[in-house]
Structures are given as C-alpha cells and as structure tokens.
Amino acid sequence: MNKLNIRLYLILSLFITLDLCKSLTLNAQTKNLPNIILIYMDDMGYGDLSCYGALNIHTPILDKMAAEGIRFTNFNTTQAVCSASRASLLTGCYANRIGISGALWPKAGIGLSPDEMTIAELLKQKNYATAAFGKWHLGDVKGYLPKSHGFDEYYGIPYSNDMWPVLYDGTPAKTGTNKSSYPPLPLIEGDQAVSTITTLDQQAQLTGTLTDKTISFIERNKEHPFFVYLAHPMPHVPINASEKFKGKSKQGLYGDVIQEIDANVGRILKKLDDLKLDKNTLIIFTSDNGPWFNFGNHAGSTGGLREGKGTSFEGGHRVPCIMRWKGVLPSGLVLNQLASTIDVLPTLAAITNAKLPEKKIDGVNLYPLIKGDISQNPRSEFYYYYRKNSLEAVRKDHWKLVFEHPSRSYEGQVAGKDGFPGNSPENIMMPKALYDLRRDPGERYDVQKEFPEMVKILEAIADKAREELGDDIQKKQGSQVREAAKIIYQ
C-alpha cells in the first residue's frame, strides 16, 4: 500500500470513527429521554371525570392515572374556544400573540404560521418521532396540516366534527341552511383526504380508531423517543359512542362517550406496560376548554364553575389536567397552583433539554413544580382573552378582575336536548367585578369595594397585557403580536 492509499485509509477510518462516536453519543442522549403522550379533549368540562367530582360517570383509568401521578385544580386554557386553545397549547403562546382567534371554519383563509415553533418541532431537536392523531383545526389544506408543523405522521379531521352538512341528529341539512354550506367532513392521512365521514355511526368509531393509530405508532417507535399528540374530536357535539359503550353510563350518551374515552386511555397505558415503556413515558391529559352548556344532556359539567365554553369565566377556561410519569413525578399529588396549557411547551423543553423557540412565548417551566416541589409558584399571572383580541379578565394568584365586556351566557337559559342546542345569547354585558377565587370559585361575589388596592394591581397587569398584546375593547394595538399564515386555496 503506497503512502497516498495509507493516508486515504486513515482519513476514511477517522470519519468512520467520528460517525460512530456521534451515533453512540446520540444514542446515549436519546436513551434517557422520556416518551411523551399528550391527550387533548374537545369541550370536556372541569367536572367530567370522577376524580374531579363527576356524578354517574365512572373514569377508573384516568382516576388511577391521577392517583399514580399529579392532578391540577387550577389549570387553564388560554381561550375557551377550539382553534385558539390549540394554537396556544402547541406553541406556548397566547393565541392572539400569533394571530389565531376563535374557531376556524373550513376554508377560513388562515392557519398556524410556519414561523411558529410547535412542540413537535421543539422535540425534533432531540430526534423524537412525532405524530398527531385527531382534530387539528389550525389550517385545513396541505402545507398547513400537522406534517408541515413538525409531525412525521397525521391521521384525523382538519376541524371540528360538527363542521359538516349534517344536523345534530344525523340527518342531512336542508339546502339553503347554514349547515348545508359545509363541505363533507374529510378524514385525512398525511396531507391527503382518504375518505369522508358522513354518519354519526362513523363518528362513533373515531375514539377507537385514533387510539389504534396511537398504539401502532408506539409499537413502531418503541426503540427511540416518541411524541404523540392525540386530539380526540369528542365530547364536542355531535357525540356518539360505539356499540360496546352505548348505555353503559348512568349519565346517558354523554357519559357513554366519556367512559369510552377513559377505556381507550386504558388501552394506551396497557400497551406502554406491555412494552415496558410505562416508566419512561410522560402522559398529559387535558382539555381545550369547558363544556358547551346549551347542548344540555349532550354537554359536560364545569363542576360548579361559572358559565362554560366561549366565556372568560372559570367554567370556560378551567379544565382538568392529569400528568403521570412513573418514578419521576410524585404519586397522588394535587397541585392548586395556577398553570396553563401554554406552560406545556417550556416544561417539555426543560425535561428534554431542548432549545426554546427564538420568538417570544408566554409559557413558564412547570418542571420543578410537577416533580413535587410545592413551594414553587412558576405562574402568578394569567390573561383571559376572547373574540378576536379582547382582554376580558386578568388574574394574579387567586384574584381575578373581570372587565366590562359583552359575553355569551348560559345562565337562565333553557338548555337543549339530545344533540340540539338551546339558547345562549352572545351579547350579554358583563359588569366589571373582582373575584377572590380562593373563597368564591363560582365568581358570584364582587369584592371591588372591599379590596380597591387589588383592583389597582390587576389593572396594572391588564395595562401590561394591552401594551404587548392589544385589546379590541379599548381599540389598542399590541406591540408584540405576530401574524397567522394566510392560506390561498386553489
């Protein structure tokens, strides 16, 4: 072998050695990273699980998960409505900071900006396999679906399950009505529609099918870290349960739906146990907002909190949240500290040592708290935004100041029945009021006069929010807001 060949041989050997070292280092880094499963419900109320006080609904799997992990009692979604809450969860930002509000209709023309980092993209830094199964609602065509936001796989529906040309009883909408203008509800795999959902019986299969997809993904990725975002379309109306679960609850069809969800969480936990992954998997279970009260027996419970979905009262924002990670998080811990869905992203960044987004986010790291240090209070302030960009309330610890604002209200209204909505007027003027949520979680007693100094403190927090994020009520533009993506349809 001549000198040139020897030199080439040595160089090649060096590259092989460096590549092997890199591979071994990467394997060592990823070996101890936890798998993450984030289960996100749609319109599940604070009082819909038996461990949160539900009556005649039994959720033994989630109750056991809470007993083996931690349960939050003051966990809030940032807006009490579909798309905005999902944008916040996935980016760690108040939705109005990134230009998302309300619930996006089919062909809404906007979606989550590709410039925003999602949880999936954050975890991609650490070589996670990522998948989203279920409802997306942040862009409804290729280029704006989950695969364009860091997810390797996607299977589900692009928006809410009631956005289809079918009435709540399963009959086709009459031509000329609002419902009839909706396109058929597509079931999407990857970036392409693979079928359409046309009946309530087909909707009843979604909970089981999405769980099947989740289990398959876990099996295929058991050898390296994975992240699953499982966003169930129910219990958002229209609701339906598969035949195995119909009539099993004493709370009617709604209870059947919740109990089917509970059982399917159990299927996921069993698979983790079978694969010996249960001690290396963090599971987070929560909801996008409170119940849609005017649907009566097809809606959930706030557990006594005021109002529901679409309002800035606690019944709209406060949701159940359970986290379990065996051997890392304490068992049976109840956390009363204020926390939010926007805190999930920075908490996962801390757990995995992933780099936070360069753009400003609003979430805080909950990791020291959820590991059991109850002296921690990572979040003391919270903003209640709604509509396009209206600041309707602010909170500091257990104090909440509600500003005068027009609001949906369910109070004093006759609720609907069997899937059809009752009345819920949208422009009831809510007066300014101060509530002590420690003593009055139902927000019934205005204590402004008794605590004028607290009003001033909360008004100063509101001024800070308006400066940064804006406020339509006061016609104020925010200085640090970003635009959503503009979608052009072919």
N, C-alpha and C positions, 0 to 999 in steps of 0.2 A: 504494500500500500504506500503510495507516494505521499509527500508532505501535504499536498493540496487535499487529497482524499481524507487524510487523517484529520486535517483542520475542519473539513466539512462534516466528518463523522462526529467530531467533538461538539461542533456547533449544534448539530441535529440532536445529539444526546442532551445537551444543555436545555434546548427548547422542550424536549420531551419531559425532562426532569422538572422544569418550571411549570409546565402544563399539569403534570401530576401533582405537584405541590399545591398549585392553585385549586385543583379539583379536590384534594384532600382537605384543604382549608375551607372551601365552600361547603363540603360535606359536614365538617366539624361545626361550622357556623349554623347550618340549617338543621342539624340533628336535634338541637335543643330548642328549636323554635316551636311554639305550640301551633296546632291546627286551630282554626277559628271558624265557628259556625254562627252566623248572625241571622236569627229568625225574626222576621218583621211582619207583624199582623196588620190588617187593614180594618180600622174602626173598632178594634177591641177596646172596651172600656176598662177603667181602673178597677171596677168591681166584678169582672167577668171570670176570674179564676177563684177556686175555692180557697186558696191561700191568701187571697185578697178580700175574702168575705162573701163570695158568690153563694147564693141560695139555690138549691135544686140543680146546680151544675157541679159535676164532680170532675176534677182535673188531677187525678192522683200522680201522673207522671210529672207535671210541672210543679206540683206541691213537693214531690220528692226532690226535684231538681233544686227548689228553693231551700229545702232542708239540708241538702248537700253543698249548697253554695250561699249566695247572698241575695237578698231581696231589698229593692229600693222602695221607699214610700213617698219620695218627693222627686220623682223622675219625670221630666217634662220634654215634650216635643216642642220644636220652635214655632211651628204654626199648626193650627188644628185643621189641616186640610192636606190632601194627598200629595201633589207634586212638590209643594214647598217643603213638607216634612221630609220627604225622601231626598231632596237635594241637600238639605241640612245634614241628615244622617251620613250621607256618603262623602260629603266634603268637609265637615266640621265647621261650616259657616252658617250664620243666619241666612235664610233663603233670599231675603231681599238684598243682601250684600252681593249675591251673584245673579241677580236679575230674575229669579224664579218666584212666582206667586200663584196662589190658588191651585186649582186642578186643571191641568192642560187637557183641552178637548182634542179629539182626533184632528189632525192637520192644523194644530194650533199655531204653527209657524215659528215656534221657539223650542229650545231644548237646553239641556245642560251643556255649558261651554266646554269644548275640548281643552281649554286652557286651565280648567279647574282640576286639581288632583283628587281622585276618588280614593277610597280605602283600598280598592283593588290595585290601583296604580302605586299607592304607597307600599303595599306588600309585595308588589312585583320587584321592588328594590332588593328584597330578600329571597327572591326566586320562588315565591309561592305560586302554586297552581290556583287559579281563581275561576269561580263560576257563579252566575246569577240565575236563579230559577224563580219564576213567578211574575208578579206585576212590576213593571219598570216605571212608566209614567214620567219620563224625563226626555222624551224625544221618540217619535214613532216611525222613523224610516231608517234605512241603512245609513251609517255614518253618525248616527245619534243614539243607537241602541247600545246595550252593555259592552259588546265586543269592541266598540270604539272608545270605551272608558276603562280599559284595563282588565276586562274579564275574558278569559280564554273560551268560555262556553256560555251560551244563553239558551234558555227554553222558557217560554211564558207568554204573557199577554202584554201589549205595549201600553195599555192604560186601564182604567177601572172596568170592572166586569159588568157594570150597568151601561156602559157606552156602546150600545148595540141596538138594532131596530126591533127590540123585543120588550114587551111590558113585563112588569114585575111578577105577573102570574104565569109567564112563559108563552103568552100568545103574541103573534106578530103585531107590531104597531101599525095603526091605520095610516094610510097615505095622507100626507099633509100635516101630521102631528110632529112635534119636536123629536120624538123618538125615531120616527121613520127616516129622519135625515141622517142618522148614524150609518156608517158602513158596517158590514158584517164584522164580528169580533174575531180578529186573526189570532191564531196560535203560531208563535214564531220560534224557529230553531235557528240559532246563529243570527243571521241577518235577514232571513227569508221566511215568509209565511208558508207553513207546511199544511195547514188546514184552517177551517173556521169553526167556531163554537156557535151553535145555533139553538141549543135547547138547554133548559135548566138541568136535565139529567147529565148532559155533557159537563156543565159547570160543576156538578156534584163529584165528578171524577178528579177535579184539579188537585185537591188536597193530597190524595193518594199518589197521583201521577208525579207531582212535584217532589214528593218525598222519595219516590222511586228514583227520580233523576239525581237527587241529593245522595242517596245511598250508593248508586252506581258511581258517582264521581268520587266519593270517599274510597270505595274499593279500588278504583283505578289509580288513586293518588296516595295510597296508604304509606308509601315508602318515602315521601317527602312532604314538606309543609303544604297545607291547602287552606284556602279561604272559600267558604260557601256563603253567599247572600241568598237566603231563602225567604222570598217576599210573598207570603200567601195572599191571594186576592180576597179571601174571606176573613172575617164575617161581614165585609161590605156587602150590601144588598146588590143584586138578588142573592139570597142564600139558598143552599141546598146541601143535603148530606147524602152520602152513598147509602145503598140499601142496608148495609151492615150496621149503620149507626142511626138510621131513622127510628124514631120512637124510643130511643134509649134514655133520653133525658126527661126529667120531670118539668123542664123549662121549655118544652116544645121544640120546634125545629131549630131555633137559635141555640138552645142548649145542646142539641144533637151535633150541630156544626162545631161548637167549641170542644165537645168531648171527642169528636173525630180528629180535630187538630191535636189535642192532647195525646191521643193514641199514636198519632203519626210522629210526634216528637219522641215518643217511646220507641218507635221503630229505629229512629236515628241513634238514640242512646244505646240500644241493644247492639246495633252494628258496630258502634265505637267500642263497646265492651268485647264483642266477639273478636275484633281485630286488635284488641289490647291497645287501643288508642284513647281510652276514656281518661287516662291520667295525663295525657298530653294534648288535650283539646279544650279550649275555652269556648263555651256556648253562651250566647247572649240572646235572650228572648224579650222582645218588647213590641210596642205598637206605634202606628203612625199618628194617631190622635184618638180622641174619645169617641163615644157612640153617637150615631145619627139618630137621635132620640125620637124624631117624629115618625120613625118607622115602627114604633110601638113594640109588639112582640117579636119583630124581626131585628130589633136593635138591642144593644147591651146595656150595661149598668155603669154608672160613674161611682158607685159605692157611696152615694150621698153627696158628692161634689156638685157644684152648681153648673147648670147648663150642660153643653156637650159639644160635639163636633161643630166647627165653624164659628166658635166663640172664643174670646180671650179669658173666659173664666176657667176655673180649675178643671171642670168636667170636660173641657175641650183639650186642655194641654197635658194634664197629669195622666200618665199611663203606667201600666205595670212594667216592671223590669226585673228580670232574674238573670244572674250570671253564675255559671258553675265552671270551675276548673279544679278538679280533684287534686288535693295535695299542695295547691298553691293558694287558692282563695279559702278563707275560713268557711266552716260549715255552719249553717243556721244563723248567719249574721244578718240582722236587719239594719239597714242604713237609712237614717232620716235626713241626711244632708241633701241639700239641693244639688241636683245633677240633671244633665240633659243629653239628648241624642247627639248633639254636636260635640260632646266630650268623648264619644266612642273613638273617633279617628286619632286624636292625640294620645289617648290611652293605649291604643294598639301600637302606635309609633313607639311609645315608651317601652312596651312589653317586648317588641321585636327589635328595638334599637334602629328603627327605620328613620330616615331623614324626613322631617316635616315639610309640608309644601312651602315654597318660597313666598307665595302670596299670603296675605294675612288671613288667618282663620279666627274663629271665635271660641272654639272648644278649649277645654283645660284637661290636663292629665289627671285621671282618677286613680291611677295605678296604686299609689301609696294607700289611698283610702280603701280600695277594694281588697287589698292584701290584709286589711284588718286594723290599720292604724286609725282608729275612730277619732283621734284628736285632730285629724286633717279636715280642712274645710276648703277644698280647692275652688269651689264656685260659691260666691256670695251674692252675685247679681244676675238678673235674667230679664230679657226684654220680650214682651208679648206683642208681636207684630201680626197684622192680618190685612186682608184685602190686598190691594197692590203694594202698598207700603205705608200702612197706618200703624203708628205706635199707640196701642190701646191700653197698655199697662206696663208697669215695671215692678221688679221685685228685688228686695235686699233681705237675705236670710228669710225670716218668716213674715216679713212685712210686704204687703202688696198694695200699690197705688194704682187704681183704675181711673183712667181719664174719661171724660165725657166723650161718647162715641156712638154711632149707630151700630146696631148689632142684630144678628139673628137671635131669636129667643124661642125656647120651647115651653117656657113656663106659662101655665094657664091655658095651654092649647090641648085639644083632644088629639091623642096620638093615632097614627094609622094602625092597620091590622093586616096580618098575613101577606106582607110584602108591599102594601100600598102606603104611601106617606100621608100623614096628617099635616095640618098647617104648622108652619114655622116662619112667621113674619120676619123679614130681613132688616127692617129699618127702625127697630125699637131703640129709642135714645136712652142709653145707659148713663146715669149720672156719675160725676166724679166721686170716688169713695176710697177710703183707706181701710184695709182689712188686716187683722192680725191672724194669719193662717195657723198659728200655733193653737189658738183658742177657738178660732172660727174658720175651719177649713171649708165650710159651706158658703163663705162670703155673704153673710146675712147682715152683719152689724158694722155700719160705717163709724169709724172712730177718729175721723179727722180732727174733730174739736178737742178730743182728749189728748192727741199726740201731734200737735202742729209742727214740732221740730222734725219728726219723722217724715212728715209730708215734704218739708223743705229738702231733706236728704234725698228722698226719692225723686223729687222734681229735678234735682241736680243730676242724678243718674239719667233721667229722661233727656235732659239737655245734652248730655254727652252722647247718648244714642242718636238723637236727632242730628247732631252735628256730623256724625260719622255715617249714619245710615239713612238719614232723612225722615220725613214724616208727612204724608199726604194731607193729614188733617190740618196741620199747620202750614201746608204748602211750602215745605222746606226740602231742598235737595241735599242728599248726603254727599260728603266729600270723599268717601272711600267705598263707593259701590262699583260693581263691575257688571258688564252686560252678559246676558244669556246668549246662546248661539241662535242665529237666525237660520231657519230652515226654509229652503226653496224646494218646493215639490215639483217633480217632473210631470 
